[in-house]
Amino acid sequence: MSRIFKDGLSLKTQVYSLIILISVISFFVRVFTDVDTTRHYLQTQMASHAQDTATSLGLSISPYLEDDNLMIAETMATAIFDSGYYSEIKFTDVQNNVVFQLQNPKRVESVPNWFINLFELNAPTMQSEINSGWVIAGTLEVSSHTGQSYLTLWQHMLRSLYSSFLLLAASLAVAFLILRAVFKPLKAVENQAKLVTRKRFTLNEEIPVARELRTVTQAINNMVKNLQSTFDSLTKQTQTLTEEVYIDSITGLGNRKSFENYFHSVVNNISDDSPITAMMLTLPSLNNINQVVSYHDGDQHVIDAAELLKQSASELPNSSIFRLNGSTFILLAPYDSVFLNKVRLDLNDNLSQKENSLHINGYANLSLVAINKGASIREVLSLLDTGCTTGEDNNLTCSDKKSLFSVNQWRTLIKTIITTGDVSFSIQPVKQANKTNSLCYFEVFAHFIHEGEKVNNAHLFAMAEKLNLTEELDKKIILNFVNIKERYSDEVFALNISKASLYSTSFIEWLTLFSETKPVIKTNLLFELHEISLLYNVHVASLHIDAIKELGIGVCIEHFGTSLTSFKYLQGLDIEYVKIDGSYIQDLITNPQSQFYIQTVNNICHGFGIKVLACLVEKADTLEILENLGCDGVQGNLILPPSKIIKSNTNGVNKEFTFCADALKFCN
């Protein structure tokens, strides 16, 4: 019932219900009126018949009213009485003495009592004076029997009921066929409108015959065409800007400008729990290939090296690759240098296998640097360049490869965390722009605890993805977070979901079943999805996002813009938010291109009904620009740094969770 009030009744259902209601009422009124009319007719007929019988019988028995002939008169009356149409025939003399009386109290058993009570018939009694010669001998009274009339009325009612029902069924069938033809184009209009709300612009080719529906259909088609045209124009404009400013034309990777933006967005957030390591790859033989063979072969050498680097980075979630200049690539990854060193050594082996006689200075050089918080680009690039030139890293040797956990050790650790590990949470508010302490939602950060110590999330999820265990980690997070959600059911929270869970049918099925046991997750909950994960297979991702939305869970695309690809994939995604990557925020004050990019994202997304969020907001001037550009929400240390959710009563079933005082200001 609540769903009916929420979604509303369709026009088709309302019209069908009204027609059926009117038809049923008409059916019963028709049957009742018909039966009642017949009842009045039978009542009149019984009275007329009784009067005729009283008159004719009186004339017939008048010669036999003497005492010795009275038996003949009674016999003649009995003959008529036995027909069953009369309930009583009585003859009384002038002194009111009953001479003879015949009675038939029997009722018709085939007529139900409720019918007799509903359509009551009164047995009429008619009189006739009988003369013996010129003298009045007495009075003959004849009362009709209602049994036969009730039987006739009951049979008539059945015939009327059957015929009316057949007429009702035929009328409803014809009405259904007509209404189905009328509502078919209306259903197409409704489906088109639903698709538009899901950011899917399709034209309705079936133009209805009805003038009103034709006008609505043409109006929606024109609106869809205009939205599509605006979207294509803005997307093309933004893509052109991105390609010119941020993308390397040969490899399709981010260029130096893109690297600088990304570096500035992460360098001040580095900590022991969130390290960043840079790996540089240089091509020392590129100039020789350009001069000895051709520039085309030199470009192919660059493309081949980029592909090898991409393959290595595919095992490192949330890592980014850039081409700084002709022969230099750099990879930034959220892992410590010891963990990333294994990737470097494996990549170095793969690169060595590509070496041939053209590579007089070697195929490629690699170096690693662990970036410190607040480090400058010049400092980091200098260390990396020195490492590539000398062939030595700052503090890494091949023995580090042996010191890392083996795959089996990681598998054991991850399974232990899934089964017995604890999860702590911290939150950071995403504030509505141009409003004080008005919340879009709280972003939730999960931290896995093993043997009393935090596990590096980047390392954990990188190995879990390699071992196909990220889905289980996501389930672990949701199972633990639901206790907090029940405590703060009115607040909106966002959980980060991995690529594996997004594309897993089994995860969607598990989430559906879990939402039935814990319906609190069906409201005020969002899933944040990384843009790179989403672009892996947009079609499948769109289907699974629809399934998630069916449960009542919203969706936000985070790190929006990191893929440096077209925005066309947004068309057809039923999402609530996009969160612009921090690399576009850090230089916003001095970079008009970033401002133009964010403004264009706002124009495109707002046209789809998608809200735009900005993260890593650290300065008041940046906040002012973002609000002026039309962003709907902002997040960053300027608003409030991440704060830990404090858990108490851990020994009981009813756990208590408390936010810090500053976070509570954003609660409802």
Residue pairs with C-beta under 8 A, 6 or more apart in sequence:
10 190
11 183
11 186
12 179
12 183
12 186
12 187
15 179
15 183
16 176
16 179
19 172
19 175
19 179
20 172
23 168
23 171
23 172
23 175
24 168
26 168
27 164
27 165
27 168
30 160
30 164
31 157
31 160
31 161
31 164
34 156
34 157
34 160
34 164
35 119
35 153
35 156
35 157
35 160
36 119
38 152
38 153
38 156
38 157
39 119
39 121
39 153
42 121
42 149
42 152
42 153
43 121
43 122
43 124
43 149
45 149
46 121
46 123
46 124
46 144
46 146
46 149
47 124
47 126
47 144
49 85
49 144
50 86
50 124
50 125
50 126
50 142
50 143
50 144
51 126
51 128
51 142
53 80
53 85
53 86
53 126
53 142
54 126
54 127
54 128
54 140
54 141
54 142
55 128
57 76
57 77
57 80
57 89
57 128
57 140
57 142
58 128
58 129
58 130
58 140
60 76
61 72
61 73
61 76
61 77
61 91
61 130
61 140
62 130
62 131
62 132
62 137
63 69
64 70
64 72
64 73
64 76
65 73
65 130
65 132
65 137
65 138
66 132
70 99
70 100
73 91
73 100
74 100
77 89
77 91
77 100
77 102
78 102
80 86
80 89
81 89
81 102
81 104
84 104
84 145
84 147
84 148
85 144
85 145
85 148
86 102
86 104
86 142
86 143
86 144
86 145
87 103
87 104
87 105
87 123
87 143
87 144
87 145
87 146
88 101
88 102
88 103
88 104
88 125
88 141
88 142
88 143
89 101
89 102
89 140
89 141
89 142
89 143
90 98
90 100
90 101
90 102
90 140
90 141
91 98
91 99
91 100
91 101
91 130
91 138
91 139
91 140
91 141
92 98
92 99
92 138
92 139
92 141
93 99
93 137
93 138
94 136
94 137
94 138
99 138
104 145
106 147
107 147
108 147
108 148
108 150
108 151
110 151
110 154
111 147
111 150
111 151
111 154
112 154
115 150
115 153
115 154
115 157
116 150
119 153
121 146
121 149
121 150
121 153
122 146
123 143
123 144
123 145
123 146
124 143
124 144
125 141
125 142
125 143
125 144
126 141
126 142
126 143
127 139
127 140
127 141
127 142
128 139
128 140
128 142
129 136
129 138
129 139
129 140
130 136
130 137
130 138
130 139
130 140
131 137
182 210
184 206
185 206
185 207
185 208
185 209
185 210
185 213
185 217
186 208
186 213
188 204
188 206
188 217
189 204
189 208
189 213
189 216
189 217
189 220
192 202
192 203
192 204
192 217
192 220
192 224
193 220
195 201
195 202
196 220
196 223
196 224
196 227
197 574
197 609
198 546
198 572
198 573
198 574
199 570
199 571
199 572
199 573
199 574
199 575
199 608
199 609
199 610
200 571
200 572
201 224
201 227
201 228
201 231
201 571
202 224
203 221
203 224
203 225
204 217
204 220
204 221
206 217
207 214
207 217
207 218
208 214
208 217
227 607
230 607
231 571
231 604
231 607
231 608
234 567
234 600
234 603
234 604
234 607
235 566
235 567
235 568
235 604
237 600
238 567
238 597
238 600
238 601
238 604
239 566
239 567
241 593
241 596
241 597
241 600
242 564
242 597
243 249
245 257
245 593
246 254
246 255
246 257
246 258
246 261
246 564
247 253
247 254
247 255
247 258
247 564
248 254
248 255
248 322
248 323
250 299
250 302
250 303
250 323
251 302
251 303
251 306
251 323
252 564
253 306
253 321
253 322
253 323
253 329
254 262
254 320
254 321
254 322
254 323
254 564
255 322
255 323
255 324
256 322
256 323
256 324
256 325
258 322
258 564
258 583
259 322
259 324
259 330
259 332
260 377
260 587
261 583
261 584
261 586
261 587
261 591
261 594
262 320
262 322
262 332
262 562
262 581
262 583
263 332
263 377
263 380
264 583
264 586
264 587
265 581
265 582
265 583
265 585
265 586
265 616
266 276
266 332
266 334
266 582
267 276
267 371
267 373
267 374
267 375
268 373
268 374
268 618
269 373
269 616
270 276
270 371
270 372
270 373
270 374
271 373
273 447
273 454
273 456
273 457
274 334
274 458
275 334
275 335
275 336
275 337
275 370
275 371
275 456
275 458
276 332
276 333
276 334
276 370
276 371
277 332
277 333
277 335
277 336
277 337
277 339
277 340
277 368
277 369
277 370
277 371
278 330
278 331
278 332
278 368
278 369
278 371
278 380
278 384
279 330
279 331
279 333
279 340
279 343
279 344
279 366
279 367
279 368
279 369
279 384
280 328
280 329
280 330
280 331
280 366
280 367
280 369
280 381
280 384
280 385
280 387
280 388
281 305
281 309
281 328
281 329
281 330
281 331
281 347
281 351
281 364
281 365
281 366
281 388
282 327
282 328
282 329
282 364
282 365
282 385
282 388
283 301
283 302
283 305
283 327
283 328
283 363
283 364
284 327
284 359
284 361
284 362
284 364
284 365
285 301
285 358
285 359
285 360
285 361
285 362
285 363
286 298
286 301
286 302
286 326
286 327
287 327
288 358
288 359
288 360
288 361
289 297
289 298
289 301
289 358
289 359
290 297
290 298
292 358
293 358
302 323
302 326
302 327
304 354
305 329
305 351
305 363
305 364
306 321
306 323
306 329
308 347
308 350
308 351
308 354
309 321
309 329
309 331
309 347
310 321
311 350
312 331
312 343
312 346
312 347
312 350
313 319
313 321
313 331
313 333
315 343
315 462
315 465
315 466
316 331
316 333
316 335
316 340
316 343
316 462
317 458
317 461
317 462
317 465
317 498
317 499
317 530
318 333
318 334
318 458
318 530
318 532
318 559
319 331
319 332
319 333
319 334
319 335
320 331
320 332
320 333
320 562
321 329
321 330
321 331
322 329
322 330
322 331
322 332
323 329
324 330
324 381
330 381
330 384
332 371
333 340
333 458
334 458
335 456
335 458
335 459
335 462
336 370
336 456
336 459
337 368
337 369
337 370
337 395
337 396
338 396
338 400
338 403
338 404
339 404
339 456
339 458
339 459
339 462
340 368
341 368
341 393
341 396
341 400
341 401
341 404
342 400
342 401
342 404
344 366
344 368
344 396
345 398
345 401
347 366
348 364
348 366
351 363
351 364
351 366
352 363
354 363
355 362
355 363
365 388
365 389
365 391
366 388
367 383
367 384
367 385
367 386
367 387
367 388
367 392
367 393
368 384
368 387
368 393
368 394
368 396
369 380
369 383
369 384
369 387
369 393
369 394
370 394
371 380
383 394
387 393
387 394
405 413
405 463
407 463
407 466
407 467
410 463
410 467
411 467
411 469
413 450
413 455
414 460
414 463
414 464
414 467
414 469
414 472
414 473
415 469
416 450
417 448
417 450
417 455
417 460
417 473
417 476
418 469
418 472
418 473
418 476
421 448
421 449
421 450
421 476
422 448
422 449
422 480
423 446
423 447
423 448
423 449
423 476
423 477
423 480
423 481
424 446
424 447
424 449
424 454
424 644
424 645
424 647
425 444
425 445
425 446
425 447
425 480
425 481
425 484
425 644
425 645
426 444
426 445
426 447
426 642
426 643
426 644
426 645
427 442
427 443
427 444
427 445
427 493
427 642
427 643
427 645
427 659
427 663
428 442
428 443
428 445
428 635
428 639
428 640
428 641
428 642
428 643
429 439
429 441
429 442
429 443
429 635
429 639
429 640
429 663
429 666
430 439
430 440
430 441
430 442
430 443
430 494
430 579
430 613
430 615
430 633
430 634
430 635
431 437
431 438
431 439
431 440
431 633
431 634
431 635
431 639
431 666
432 438
432 439
432 440
432 632
432 633
433 626
433 627
433 631
433 632
433 633
433 634
434 627
437 665
437 666
438 666
439 491
439 492
439 666
439 667
439 668
440 492
440 577
440 611
440 613
440 632
440 633
441 491
441 492
441 493
441 494
441 526
442 491
442 492
442 493
442 494
442 663
442 666
443 493
443 494
443 528
443 635
444 481
444 493
444 494
444 495
444 496
445 496
445 642
446 457
446 477
446 480
446 481
446 495
446 496
447 454
447 455
447 457
448 454
448 455
448 457
448 460
448 473
448 476
449 455
460 473
461 470
461 473
461 498
464 470
464 472
464 473
465 498
465 499
465 500
468 500
470 498
470 499
470 500
470 501
471 498
471 500
471 501
471 504
471 506
471 507
473 498
474 497
474 498
474 500
474 501
474 507
475 507
475 510
477 495
478 495
478 511
478 514
478 521
479 514
481 493
481 495
482 518
482 520
482 521
483 655
483 657
484 493
484 645
484 657
485 493
485 520
485 521
485 524
485 525
486 518
486 520
487 655
487 656
487 657
488 657
488 659
488 667
489 520
489 523
489 524
490 524
490 667
490 668
491 524
491 667
491 668
492 524
492 525
492 526
493 524
493 525
493 526
494 525
494 526
494 527
494 528
494 556
495 525
495 526
495 527
495 528
496 527
496 528
496 530
496 558
497 527
497 528
497 529
498 533
499 530
499 532
499 533
499 536
500 507
501 507
502 529
502 533
502 534
502 541
502 544
503 536
503 537
503 540
503 541
503 544
505 544
508 544
508 547
508 548
511 548
511 551
512 547
512 551
514 521
515 521
515 522
515 551
515 552
521 551
521 553
522 551
522 552
522 553
523 552
525 552
525 553
525 554
526 553
526 554
526 555
526 556
526 576
526 577
527 548
527 553
527 554
527 555
527 556
528 556
528 557
528 558
528 579
529 541
529 545
529 555
529 556
529 557
529 558
530 557
530 558
530 559
531 557
531 558
531 559
531 560
531 561
531 562
531 563
531 581
532 559
532 562
532 563
533 541
534 541
534 557
534 569
534 573
535 563
535 565
535 569
538 569
538 572
538 573
541 573
542 572
542 573
542 574
545 555
545 573
545 574
545 575
546 574
548 555
549 555
549 574
554 575
554 576
554 577
555 573
555 574
555 575
555 576
555 577
556 575
556 576
556 577
556 578
556 579
556 613
557 573
557 575
557 577
557 578
557 579
558 579
558 581
558 615
559 579
559 581
560 578
560 579
560 580
560 581
560 601
561 580
561 581
561 583
561 584
561 597
561 601
562 581
562 583
567 601
567 604
570 578
570 604
570 605
570 608
570 610
571 608
575 610
576 610
576 611
577 610
577 611
577 612
577 613
577 632
577 633
578 601
578 605
578 610
578 611
578 612
578 613
579 613
579 614
579 615
579 635
580 598
580 601
580 612
580 613
580 614
580 615
580 631
581 615
582 615
582 616
584 594
584 597
584 598
585 594
585 614
585 615
585 616
585 617
585 622
585 626
585 636
586 616
586 618
587 594
588 594
588 595
588 598
588 622
588 625
588 626
589 619
589 621
589 622
589 625
595 625
595 629
598 612
598 614
598 626
598 629
598 631
599 629
599 630
601 612
602 612
602 629
602 630
602 631
603 630
605 611
605 612
606 612
606 630
611 632
611 633
612 630
612 631
612 632
612 633
613 631
613 632
613 633
613 634
613 635
614 626
614 631
614 633
614 634
614 635
614 636
615 634
615 635
615 636
616 635
616 636
617 623
617 626
617 634
617 635
617 636
617 637
617 638
617 639
618 636
618 637
618 638
619 638
620 638
622 638
623 634
623 638
626 634
627 634
640 662
640 663
640 666
643 659
643 660
643 662
643 663
644 660
645 657
645 658
645 659
646 657
646 658
646 659
646 660
647 655
647 656
647 657
648 655
648 656
648 657
648 658
649 655
649 656
659 667
